Amino acid sequence: MQHELTAEELLMRKLRRCGHLLYHRFSLNFSQNRILLLCQAGPVTQKTLACEMQLQPGSLSELLSKMEQAGLIERRRSEGDKRNCEILITPAGQAQAAAFCKERQELAKRLLEPLDAADQQQLERILDLLLNHWNNQPERKE
């Protein structure tokens, strides 16, 4: 016999479904584009990117290699410290970052279309409450 789900379990199921759809159905290649957005203001060190994006250095290096091969970024040794590598965005990367911003804005507008301004503010408040609470939970070590 299957147990009846609680209201909290139903909400968690819906949150998981929303996350799944956002990630899989509406994916905008977020990691690469986030790197491009972070590099728009000027050169960024690989260490800074790893911290900002919460990626392991090896994973970031692999991602940067693909982006470099695609002509979106350039890597160069830091003038101040030759041990550090700086990431610079290329004109092709700037164009992709601009297209991503536009696409992301249009997608957000389309996905949130059923909500009026008051509903969007309420959703933002609720999500902020959840994120704040979740960020303050102790990490489970398994």
C-alpha positions in Angstrom: 0.0 0.0 0.0 1.3 3.4 -1.0 1.3 6.1 1.7 -0.4 9.4 1.0 2.0 12.3 0.4 2.0 15.2 2.9 1.6 18.8 1.7 5.3 19.3 2.2 6.2 16.2 0.1 3.9 17.5 -2.7 5.5 20.9 -2.6 9.0 19.3 -2.8 7.9 17.2 -5.7 6.7 20.3 -7.5 9.9 22.2 -6.8 11.9 19.2 -8.1 9.8 19.2 -11.3 10.3 23.0 -11.8 14.0 22.5 -11.4 14.0 19.6 -13.8 12.2 21.6 -16.4 14.3 24.7 -16.0 17.5 22.6 -16.3 16.6 20.2 -19.0 13.9 21.8 -21.1 15.0 25.4 -21.0 18.7 25.0 -20.6 20.7 27.9 -21.9 24.2 26.3 -21.5 24.4 28.2 -18.3 28.0 27.4 -17.2 29.7 28.7 -20.3 27.5 31.7 -20.5 28.0 32.6 -16.8 31.7 32.5 -17.4 31.3 34.9 -20.3 29.2 37.2 -18.2 31.8 37.2 -15.4 34.5 38.0 -17.9 32.7 40.9 -19.5 34.1 43.5 -17.0 37.7 42.5 -17.7 40.2 39.7 -17.1 39.3 37.2 -14.4 41.6 34.7 -12.8 40.8 31.0 -13.1 40.9 30.8 -9.3 38.3 33.6 -9.0 36.0 31.8 -11.6 36.3 28.5 -9.7 35.3 30.2 -6.4 32.5 32.2 -8.0 31.0 29.3 -9.9 31.7 26.7 -7.1 33.5 24.4 -9.6 36.4 22.1 -9.0 39.6 23.5 -10.8 39.7 20.4 -13.1 36.1 20.8 -14.2 36.6 24.5 -14.8 39.8 23.9 -16.8 38.0 21.4 -19.0 35.1 23.9 -19.6 37.6 26.7 -20.3 39.5 24.5 -22.8 36.2 23.9 -24.8 35.4 27.6 -24.7 39.0 28.5 -25.8 38.7 26.1 -28.7 35.4 27.6 -29.7 37.0 31.1 -29.8 34.9 32.5 -26.9 37.8 33.2 -24.5 41.6 33.5 -24.4 43.8 32.5 -21.5 47.0 34.3 -20.7 49.5 34.3 -17.8 48.9 37.1 -15.3 51.4 40.0 -15.7 51.6 40.4 -11.9 51.9 36.6 -11.0 53.0 34.2 -13.7 51.5 31.3 -11.7 48.0 32.7 -12.3 46.0 32.5 -15.5 43.7 35.2 -16.6 40.6 34.6 -18.7 39.7 37.2 -21.3 36.5 37.3 -23.4 36.9 37.5 -27.2 34.6 39.5 -29.5 32.8 36.1 -30.3 32.4 35.6 -26.6 31.0 39.1 -26.2 28.5 38.4 -28.9 27.4 35.1 -27.3 27.1 36.8 -23.9 24.9 39.5 -25.4 22.7 36.9 -27.1 22.5 34.8 -23.9 21.3 37.9 -21.9 18.6 38.6 -24.4 17.5 35.0 -24.6 17.5 34.7 -20.8 15.4 37.8 -20.4 12.9 36.6 -23.0 12.7 33.2 -21.4 12.1 34.6 -17.9 9.3 36.8 -19.3 7.7 33.9 -21.1 8.0 31.4 -18.2 6.7 33.9 -15.6 3.9 35.2 -17.9 1.1 33.6 -15.9 2.1 35.6 -12.8 1.2 39.3 -12.4 3.6 41.7 -10.7 2.2 41.0 -7.2 2.5 37.2 -7.8 6.1 37.6 -8.9 6.9 39.6 -5.9 5.3 37.1 -3.6 7.1 34.2 -5.3 10.4 36.1 -5.0 9.8 36.7 -1.3 9.0 33.0 -0.7 12.0 31.8 -2.7 14.2 34.2 -0.7 12.9 32.8 2.5 13.5 29.2 1.4 17.0 29.9 0.0 18.0 31.8 3.2 16.7 28.9 5.3 18.4 26.2 3.2 21.7 28.1 3.1 21.8 28.1 6.9 21.2 24.4 7.2 24.2 22.3 8.2 25.6 20.3 5.3 25.0 16.5 5.4 28.1 14.5 5.1 27.4 11.2 3.5 
